[in-house]
Amino acid sequence: MENTADVRAFLAELFHKAVDAARPEETIRSFLPEKPSGRVIVIGAGKASSQMARAFEQAWSEKHDSAIEGLVVTRYGYACDCEHVEIVEAAHPVPDEAGLAGSRRLLEKVSGLNEDDLVVALISGGGSALLPCPPEGISLEDEIAVNEALLASGAPISAMNTVRKAVSRIKGGRLAVAAHPARVVSLLVSDIPGDHPQYIASGPTVADAGSREDALAIVERYEMELPDSVMKHMRSEAAQAPLPDDPRLARAEHHIIASAAKSLEVAAEHARSMGIEAHILSDSIEGEAREAALTQAAVAREILHRDRPFKKPVLLLSGGETTVTLKGRGKGGRNTEFLLGFAIAIDGERSIHALCADTDGIDGSEDNAGAFADCDTVSKMRTAGIDPGIFLQNNDAWSAFQKAGTLFIPGPTGTNVNDFRAILISG
């Protein structure tokens, strides 16, 4: 499979297989709760929450005859039509007033419930930014400043969400507490390395054993400059989120219905069905995107030249969530940044092809999920008059791949299980 067009079609097909395995309409039926004697309130937030709500509506109507109502918050451009659940849109990755209004309405939706009622929480990645809800004394602008500092810090997603939970009235299990004494069943699409439920969307319905002291330590470790009002709050007892043994959470449960691990396994099986051996390096890779790229490029070169640790032809798959410490002012996201570093590292190496993309369909702030790269990518960039190394330093991977003509633009996918990386060494 040496033809570039054929290879890219194959890698794109793997991406779509991985995404299909994480679509809520394919997974949610297995996790439907039993019908309660009281009301059924559906709430949620995240990039996949709208599609989750539609899938839940359909599955619920097929199994039960009771009515449902609810509200979920998703990213602008990600909404789909639902019959009973209201869909509202808000900004991501930087929160806005629409998200603030949505957060307040979610808290109102679950207030005043009783033990006979059921709350179904549909949570996916992206929910942290979509649910700004600052405590008293902290403004939305302050929370936006926190979010921007986190995004630029290079901290892993688990650390970022630990800080977010300390500066919120809805995250860190607080939304489930607000629903007490109703039963709360959370259905989660994981975008978190290791699938830790308390970190998915900063865990609005899942408590964490972490403390506000942990959040303060992260702020110090990554040298973040946060507003004075935020620091004052984080040093107070009010910043402590409910702990897992809180009696108000005794009737709360959660289930992960889709994850990177499952999606990568499906992609690997599809490759094997086409006669190509596949290995999953990890579904939880973290760290600086450009540094992770150097490691995977080194493995690809080792296979190409020495047939170790795997013999070519072979497909390497990986997932997780890398980070980007912003130093420049360019465009792009962690997937294109990873791939630009990878492209530079394999420049001129024949028979290595790669696709790196975000499974939600959008990498960073632009309209691409990621990009393709091979041995000729860097030369195409130079022919277009740019220095890929300089563009990498400026965090401008999107512009570099746009010049090379290899952006991957599938559009919003309706799910989100984080990074998808496929590297084919054909030999």
Protein Blocks (a to p, Z undefined) as FASTA:
>chain_A
ZZfklmmmmmmmmmmmmmmmmgmklmmmmmcccddfbdcddddedjklmmmmmmmmmmmm
mmpccdcdddddddehiaccdfklccdddddfbdcfklmmmmmmmmmmmgoiafkbccdd
dddehklmmmgccdehiafklmmmmmmmmmmnopafklmmmmmmmmcckgghlmmmmmpc
cdcddddddfbehiiaklggoimmbccfbdfklmmmmmmmnopacdfklmmmmmpmklpc
cdfklmklmmgccddfbdfklmmmmmmmmmmmnopacddfbfcbgcjfklmmmmmmmmmm
mmmmnopabdcddddddedjdddddfbfcecdfklmmmmmmmmmmgoiahiacddddfkl
pahjbfbfbdcddfklmmmmmmnopafklmmmnopmkmmmmmnopaccebjehiaehjad
ddddeZZ
